Amino acid sequence: MAQPATLDPSRADDGVLRVRLAGDWLLANPLPTLEPVLDEIRGATPPRRVEFEAAGLGRWDTALPTALVAIRRAAEAAGVPVSDQQVPPGAQRLLELSFAVKERADARRALVHRTLAEQVGEASLRIWAALLDLVSFIGVCAQSLGRMARGKATYQRSDLLVAIQEAGAESLPIVSLISFLIGMIFAFVGVRQLEQFGAGIYVADLVAVAMVREMAPIMTAIIMAGRTGAAYAAGLGTMKVNEEIDALSSMGVNPIDFLVLPRLVALIVMLPLLALYGSLLGILGGAAVSLVMLDVSFVQYVAQTADSMELSSLLGGVFKAFVYGSLVALAGCQQGMACGDSAMAVGQATTRAVVMGIVLIIVSAAILTVIYITLDI
Amino acid sequence: MPGEAHITVSHLTMAYGDFLIQRDLDFSVRRGEVFIVMGGSGCGKTTLLKHMTGLKEPVSGDVLYGGRSFWQASEEEREQAKRQFGVLFQGGALWSSMTLAENVALPLRLYAKLGEAEIRDVTAYKLSLVGLAGFEQYYPAELSGGMRKRAGLARAMALDPEILYFDEPSSGLDPLSARLLDELILELRDSLGTTVVVVSHELASIFAIGDRAVFLDAEAKTQLAVGDPRQLRDSSPDPRVRNFLTRGGTDGQAGAAGVD
């Protein structure tokens, strides 16, 4: 059974502070507070010296040297000498060891507590800085695309093809599922509302226009932000941590041309195609619901859909998908290339890539919708 | 021509943001010598390597290759200059999505005018030089740390560079592999005349291969000495340099510095 650890300071008439240590100083034991000793040392009339008495001391572990270090630091700050002759020799040596290497003058960092207002301010500044980073990254990528157009960019064709496969063909299952279900949901809602006016067949218009103009581009883009944008950030971030990007640069290869360009082009090309494909699947989903719930034939439904389609809607949707694809790829690649040098930083870069991608999609969707309405597209 | 300055570091000051790493570094590396950048942990050895290989821009000062400025040059000239050197990074820094053969072949594909069959032969030859014959189709993740490092060396010397940079070549290697790597470094210098710059704090390796060395100090934040490491050990006027090169054993004192 462990004896409770005790700490008992007493000041003698000669001005020496004697600290009696007793009991078992173990981390697993409740430990006494150091305040009485520290208060004596820091008080208005500091002691001449600090001495220890350890006659009653039992077993000890890190708990004892930790307390001694704290007392000695306080004493040093107050200019009071400390004599640790009574302390067990093992603890003495550990104490010496912890004071052997002087603290590096500029190494210590202050723990700064910030008020809420300061935190909000700093967060706002970070958002602004992130925006500036993104804009300058867009500039760098534009230069890179220019080099590609002139045939002067160094990249591997096989990388581009792999990126196209990953962003394109391998995304088909998830895009199919989501688009088909979205089409069905629209049709359900539409059937319920339009049937009341005997206009059930117009569900075809509703589904087709909504899918082609808005839903397919935006849903596909959000899927790709979570799927491909995140993969870009994690992949490039890991390469950064692993010095693979430095290895490219030191070889005279521009890492933007070599790594970012194929990914960027792949997503920009594939997202409009995926959105078109998603529109088709959404229309099929709508058709499936309508055939079951309404008294229409497949041919009627298709004819109605074809009637509602205008070229401008189709091109408008494709253009939106092009914009979203660029933004998702830029967010993913920018966060990956700006990743810090640790495993944790890769995770943060990935999270930021997805959040940034989705925010950019939604903001640009709002802006594009206003522009389309103004231009009457 | 041996003896002439191949790389000159001129009044170089390095910093991360406003945190000064090293200031006023000034030394030159002669053609065909093995030059060591040494110093304690955290003194900025690897950062200096990044400045010499164009990965980080100096706050002030310059690096000259054969008398031509590296950092005052245009982006394009700098890319050109980079092709004359190979770098072996601390962890090898192999491209993890490619096999060893593809890793070594990439610089050849980019800058050498070779056909596929020739590239395959050169790749196999370079891998066999570092003792990795037969590992062409392995991915970096399938190899041990030492093998990755050697594969990194095969890639660094794919184009027979005039200058080879090594970042802590023996760290993470067992003593025997470390010695083999040292011998390989000397062999490359002797047979190809390659100028070699090695960042290291391994004393055994420093004395075994180093012709000359620069000593960086984290406290003084500048270079304390340049010269033959053996001479520096025996007769450097600066006790900090002698202390480092004798593992703190100068002045007859045993044990770690600072214990009294």
Interface residues (C-beta under 8 A of the other chain):
Chain A: E96 L97 A100 V101 K102 T154 Q156 T238 M239 N242 E243 E244 D246 A247 L248 S249 S250 M251 G252 V253 N254
Chain B: K50 T53 G54 L55 E79 Q80 A81 K82 R83 F85 G86 V87 F89 Q90 G91 A93 L94 W95 S96 P107 R109 L110 Y111 G152 R155 Y165 A256 G258 V259
